[in-house]
């Protein structure tokens, strides 16, 4: 290996690490607020990329119909809860189950955007509300269950979404039009404009997330819920709406990640699983609690994957996932056992 190859591998590792950083942030956010290890996070990535590819092919994406079905089911479930005497927040229900699906249908079927910006907006409108709708249907009824029960639900939901992805998009992979086709050469190192777009958008989104959690009332409410759910409820913070918001942000992050990687690699219906797992490794490095450590872990995972592909390409996935073993071992030695919240 010479310096040029090392720089090329470093560039690839940083670009991949930027995507894994977004995955890790979403996983840490969802777990800290809801105690859900959200395995289907990677499906948002695949759905975002393939929805964009379907729109660019001039067809209606299957995820649009999934959104409509989930919205209708959510309305039915909320009506049953209301008749059972449970409190229902109808304004937020209307936003996720009516407003967003209506906007998505109008944008995709009536406006039918042909520009890259318009198709990006439609993709975000379709994928983002899938998060809170899935939370309301799959996880909120189990809000007081153990972490293991929630994990089992995540595994089951992952299998369902992968199957739906195969049904909606088929087994063939797709790529999308890059956001930038520019190319530069810095010495002997070629740099693609799309790579800079990935790093720029990821940096902007990470910065926006830190600003959101540190400066806004909603972000501080999410932080309070993550620190102490019972205390947050006693202070008047609606923890169920905090779950909605955390899953909505996870859906948005997943959709953006799919849009970023789709021009760079062929995306299949099950591509998101490996991406989500690598983001999970980064989140574990952060203890599923620390955003800065998760970001550092994502960069480490990206670089390790990139250099492993050069030295031992057949074992690069094994090497990346093996990283989780010493991390868990170290954390098991330095963390006190904490009982599940009653």
C-alpha positions in Angstrom: 0.0 0.0 0.0 1.3 3.4 -1.0 0.2 6.9 0.1 -2.2 7.3 -2.8 -4.0 4.1 -2.0 -4.1 5.1 1.6 -5.7 8.4 0.8 -8.2 6.8 -1.5 -9.2 4.4 1.2 -9.4 7.1 3.8 -11.7 9.1 1.5 -14.0 6.1 1.0 -14.0 5.5 4.8 -15.0 9.0 5.6 -17.8 9.0 3.1 -19.1 5.7 4.4 -18.6 6.8 8.0 -20.8 9.9 7.3 -23.7 7.6 6.4 -23.1 5.3 9.4 -23.0 8.4 11.6 -26.5 9.3 10.5 -27.6 5.8 11.2 -26.0 5.8 14.7 -27.6 9.1 15.6 -31.0 7.8 14.7 -30.5 4.6 16.6 -29.2 6.4 19.7 -32.1 8.8 19.6 -34.8 6.2 19.3 -33.3 4.0 22.0 -32.7 6.7 24.5 -36.3 8.1 24.1 -38.3 4.8 23.7 -35.9 2.0 24.7 -36.4 0.5 21.3 -33.4 -1.0 19.5 -34.8 -0.1 16.1 -33.4 -2.8 13.8 -35.7 -1.6 10.8 -33.8 1.7 10.7 -31.9 0.4 7.6 -35.2 -0.3 5.8 -35.8 3.5 5.8 -32.6 3.8 3.9 -33.5 1.2 1.3 -37.1 2.6 1.0 -35.8 6.1 0.6 -33.3 5.2 -2.2 -35.8 2.9 -4.0 -38.7 5.4 -3.7 -36.5 8.0 -5.4 -35.5 5.5 -8.1 -39.1 4.7 -8.8 -40.1 8.3 -9.0 -37.3 9.0 -11.5 -38.5 6.0 -13.5 -41.9 7.7 -13.8 -43.8 5.2 -11.6 -45.7 5.5 -8.3 -43.7 3.9 -5.4 -45.2 1.1 -3.4 -44.1 2.9 -0.2 -46.8 5.5 -1.0 -49.5 2.9 -0.7 -47.8 1.5 2.5 -48.1 5.0 3.9 -51.8 5.2 3.2 -52.5 1.8 4.7 -50.5 2.6 7.8 -52.3 6.0 8.1 -55.7 4.3 7.9 -54.8 1.6 10.4 -53.5 4.3 12.8 -56.8 6.1 12.6 -58.7 2.9 13.3 -56.5 2.1 16.3 -56.8 5.6 17.7 -60.6 5.5 17.4 -60.6 2.2 19.3 -58.5 3.7 22.0 -60.8 6.7 22.2 -63.9 4.4 22.6 -62.1 2.5 25.3 -61.8 5.7 27.3 -58.1 6.3 26.7 -56.8 9.8 25.9 -56.0 10.4 22.2 -54.0 13.3 20.9 -56.0 13.9 17.7 -54.0 16.8 16.4 -50.8 14.8 16.1 -52.7 11.8 14.8 -54.1 14.0 12.1 -50.7 15.3 11.2 -49.1 11.8 10.8 -52.1 9.8 9.5 -53.9 12.4 7.3 -51.8 15.5 6.5 -48.5 13.9 5.5 -50.2 11.0 3.5 -52.4 13.6 1.7 -49.4 15.8 0.8 -47.5 12.7 -0.3 -50.3 11.5 -2.6 -50.9 15.0 -4.0 -47.2 15.5 -4.7 -46.5 12.0 -6.2 -49.7 11.5 -8.2 -50.9 15.0 -9.1 -47.8 17.2 -9.3 -45.6 14.3 -10.5 -42.3 16.3 -10.1 -39.6 15.7 -12.7 -36.9 17.7 -11.1 -34.4 16.3 -8.7 -35.4 18.7 -5.9 -39.1 17.9 -6.4 -38.5 14.1 -6.3 -36.4 14.5 -3.2 -39.2 16.4 -1.4 -41.7 13.7 -2.4 -39.4 10.9 -1.1 -39.1 12.7 2.3 -42.8 13.2 2.5 -43.4 9.5 1.9 -40.7 8.0 4.1 -40.6 10.4 7.1 -44.2 9.7 8.5 -43.6 5.9 8.2 -41.6 6.3 11.4 -44.3 7.6 13.8 -47.0 5.5 12.2 -44.9 2.3 12.8 -44.3 3.5 16.3 -48.0 4.0 17.0 -49.0 0.6 15.6 -46.1 -1.6 16.6 -44.3 -0.1 19.6 -46.7 2.2 21.6 -48.9 -0.7 22.7 -45.7 -2.3 24.2 -44.5 0.9 25.8 -44.2 -0.7 29.2 -42.7 -4.0 28.0 -39.1 -5.1 28.6 -36.3 -4.1 26.2 -36.1 -7.8 25.1 -39.8 -7.7 24.1 -39.3 -4.5 22.1 -36.2 -6.1 20.5 -38.3 -9.1 19.4 -40.9 -6.7 17.9 -38.1 -5.0 16.0 -36.9 -8.2 14.5 -40.4 -9.1 13.4 -41.0 -5.7 12.0 -37.7 -5.9 10.1 -38.8 -9.2 8.5 -42.1 -7.7 7.4 -40.6 -4.5 6.0 -37.9 -6.5 4.0 -40.7 -8.7 2.6 -42.7 -5.6 1.6 -39.6 -4.1 0.0 -39.2 -7.2 -2.2 -42.9 -7.0 -3.1 -42.8 -3.2 -3.9 -39.5 -3.0 -5.7 -38.5 -6.5 -6.8 -35.2 -8.2 -6.5 -33.4 -5.9 -9.0 -31.2 -3.1 -7.7 -31.5 0.6 -8.6 -29.4 3.7 -8.7 -30.5 7.3 -8.9 -29.2 10.5 -10.5 -26.4 12.0 -8.5 -26.9 15.4 -6.9 -23.5 16.4 -8.3 -21.6 15.0 -11.3 -18.6 17.2 -10.8 -15.1 15.7 -10.4 -11.9 17.1 -9.2 -8.3 15.8 -9.0 -6.3 16.8 -5.9 -2.9 15.6 -7.0 -3.4 11.9 -7.9 -6.6 11.7 -5.7 -9.9 11.9 -7.6 -12.8 13.4 -5.7 -16.4 13.1 -6.8 -18.9 15.8 -6.2 -21.4 13.3 -4.8 -18.9 12.3 -2.1 -18.7 15.9 -1.1 -22.5 16.1 -1.1 -22.7 13.1 1.2 -20.2 14.6 3.7 -21.7 18.1 3.5 -25.3 17.0 4.0 -24.3 14.6 6.8 -22.3 17.4 8.6 -25.2 19.8 8.1 -27.7 17.3 9.5 -25.6 16.4 12.5 -25.1 20.1 13.3 -28.8 20.7 12.9 -29.6 17.8 15.3 -27.2 19.1 17.9 -28.8 22.6 17.6 -32.3 21.0 17.8 -31.5 19.2 21.0 -29.7 22.1 22.6 -31.8 25.1 21.5 -35.4 24.1 20.9 -38.2 23.3 23.4 -39.1 20.1 21.5 -35.4 19.0 21.5 -35.0 19.6 25.2 -38.2 17.7 25.9 -36.8 14.7 24.0 -33.6 15.0 26.0 -35.6 15.1 29.2 -37.6 12.0 28.1 -34.3 10.2 27.3 -32.9 11.0 30.7 -35.9 10.1 32.8 -39.3 9.1 31.3 -41.1 9.2 34.7 -39.7 12.6 35.6 -40.6 13.9 32.1 -44.2 12.7 32.5 -44.3 14.4 36.0 -43.1 17.6 34.4 -45.9 17.5 31.9 -43.9 16.3 28.9 -46.1 13.9 26.7 -43.8 11.0 26.4 -45.9 9.3 23.7 -45.5 12.4 21.5 -41.8 12.3 22.2 -41.8 8.8 20.8 -43.6 10.1 17.7 -41.0 12.8 17.2 -38.0 10.4 17.7 -39.3 8.0 15.1 -40.1 10.8 12.7 -36.5 12.0 13.0 -35.3 8.5 12.5 -37.5 8.2 9.3 -36.2 11.5 8.1 -32.5 10.6 8.7 -33.1 7.2 7.0 -34.7 8.8 4.0 -31.8 11.3 3.6 -29.3 8.6 4.0 -30.9 6.6 1.2 -31.0 9.6 -1.0 -27.3 10.2 -0.4 -26.1 6.6 -1.1 -28.4 5.7 -4.0 -26.3 7.6 -6.6 -23.1 5.9 -5.4 -24.0 2.2 -5.2 -26.8 -0.1 -6.4 -29.4 -0.4 -3.7 -31.5 -3.5 -3.3 -34.6 -4.1 -1.2 -32.4 -5.6 1.6 -29.4 -3.3 1.3 -30.5 -1.3 4.3 -30.0 -4.1 6.8 -26.2 -4.1 6.6 -26.0 -0.3 6.6 -28.2 -0.3 9.7 -26.1 -3.0 11.4 -22.9 -0.9 10.8 -24.7 2.1 12.2 -25.6 -0.1 15.2 -22.0 -1.0 15.8 -21.2 2.7 15.9 -24.1 3.3 18.3 -22.8 0.5 20.6 -19.4 2.3 20.7 -21.4 5.3 22.0 -23.2 3.1 24.5 -26.5 3.8 22.8 -26.4 7.0 24.8 -23.6 9.3 23.6 -24.0 11.1 20.3 -20.4 12.3 20.1 -19.0 8.8 20.8 -21.4 7.3 18.3 -20.1 9.7 15.6 -16.5 8.8 16.4 -17.5 5.1 16.3 -19.1 5.7 12.9 -16.0 7.2 11.5 -14.0 4.3 12.9 -16.4 1.7 11.4 -16.1 3.5 8.0 -12.3 3.6 8.0 -12.1 0.0 9.2 -14.4 -1.2 6.5 -12.5 0.7 3.8 -9.1 -0.6 4.8 -10.4 -4.1 5.4 -11.7 -4.2 1.8 -8.2 -3.6 0.6 -6.4 -6.1 2.9 -9.0 -8.8 3.2 -12.1 -7.9 1.1 -13.7 -11.4 1.6 -13.7 -10.8 5.4 -14.4 -7.1 5.6 -17.9 -7.5 7.1 -16.6 -10.0 9.6 -13.8 -7.6 10.7 -16.3 -4.7 11.1 -18.8 -6.6 13.1 -16.0 -8.2 15.3 -15.3 -4.7 16.5 -18.4 -4.9 18.6 -17.0 -7.7 20.8 -14.2 -5.8 22.5 -16.4 -2.8 22.9 -19.1 -4.8 24.6 -16.5 -6.6 26.8 -15.0 -3.2 27.9 -18.4 -1.8 28.6 -19.5 -4.8 30.6 -16.4 -4.3 32.8 -17.0 -0.6 33.3 -20.8 -0.4 33.6 -23.0 -1.1 36.6 -26.1 -3.2 36.1 -29.2 -1.1 35.9 -32.7 -2.6 36.4 -35.3 -1.9 33.8 -37.5 1.0 34.5 -40.7 0.0 36.3 
